Amino acid sequence: MTNTPLPITSADIDAAARVIAPYAARTPLLRSPALDALTGAKVFLKPEVLQRTGSFKFRGAFNKISSIPEGERGRGVVAFSSGNHAQGVAAAAQILGMKATIVMPSDAPASKVERTRGYGAEVVLYDRDKEDREAIARDIAGKSGATVVPPYDDPFVMAGQGTVGREIAEDMAALGIVPDIMSAQASGGGLIGGIATAVKARFPETAIIVAEPAGFDDHGLSLRAGKRVAHSNTGRTICDALMALTPGEITFAVNQRLLSGAVTATDDEVGKAMAFAFRDLKLVVEPGGAVALAALMQGRFDARGKTVVIVLSGGNVDADLYARIINA
């Protein structure tokens, strides 16, 4: 297995960086003395909440849609998402003058649905407990000829998302600092897999740790089992963006090879991380974007005395929910 070529390479991520450069924001690395004092670590934060559409998802969506041949673009694209990928696809399609249809759960945050429509996409709602979003998207694509843009299990999507890691590696190298640990949250695993590919190319000794909501730890289960395993949770988490049942097939091929471990954080711990980001970082971070920060703050991995990079992957959260969380 160790000799099997991975689905994406650092060269693919370099190519994606050139494609998205005119359109995506290059987000900075931020520091927080309060967070350093709390954790005993030297912490750098990558705020993808400042990215176009409010999350890292724009990167992968734009790279994927840009790869569609000109002759096929007139048929549009279709995607399935709880919100962040939906907005990324809708915005990318709008920029490229293409029609977008997005299949979204009926319980998705209203702000995410509204913003997706705001980018000009048609939204098709479904019941996540009773209907199969991928089947709905395939049916739409079959009838219209549209190209399906997966949220994570696609090399172009992963490479685009991997530009987050490329920027981290470049900026840390410019500072002359080698990160000991890099952590980001995962749903299907495209972001963490892309980041791992880019960071390991520059810093092979850096430990890459995936963070998940407690009870929705399919990556942790799969890494321990050595194969893709589904979590058994049938409930809900405030981290609505991180409720995939199993890791992606393509993403797990990368993550099984490159990740060093997995950690979790509870909804309450995620809320505390969001409140910290609001008070001390002056950043709005959605629940699904704050899990790695929560895990760091709770000491779920050994960070004391080490240099750690944490990705804040998104900031799209309904105002009412956000207010309740940070006021709690």
DASUL-V476072 format. One line per field, one symbol per residue. phi: phi as a letter, one per 30 degrees, with the letter a starting at -180 (. if undefined). burial: + if it has 24 or more other ideal C-beta (glycine too) atoms within 12 Angstrom, else -. A space follows every 10 residues. Layout:
BEGIN
phi: ???
burial: ???
END
This chain:
BEGIN
phi: .dcddddbbd dddedddddd edbcdcddcc cbeddeddci ccccccdddc deiiaddeed ddddddddee dcdddibbbb adlddedddd dddddcicdb cbcbddcdee dddddddddj ddccdbcddb bcdddddddd dddcidddcd dadadddddd dddedddedd dddddiccdd bbbbdbcdjd dddddedddd dcbdcddccc cbdeibcddd dddddiadbd dcdcdbbddd dbcddbdddd ddeddddcdc lbbbbdeddd eddddddddc cibccdedcc ddddddddid bdceiccbcc ccdabcbddd dddddddd
burial: -----+++++ -+++-++-++ --+++++-++ ++--++--+- ++++++++++ ++++++++++ ++++++++-- ----++++++ ++++++++++ ++++++-+++ +++++--++- +++-+++-++ ++++++-+-- --++-++--+ +----+++++ ++++++++++ ++++++++++ ++----++++ ++++++++++ ++++++++++ +++--+++++ ++++-+++++ +++----+-- +-----++++ ++++++++++ ++++++++++ +++++++-++ ++++++++-+ +-++++++++ ++++++++-+ +-+--+++++ ++++++++-- ++--++--
END
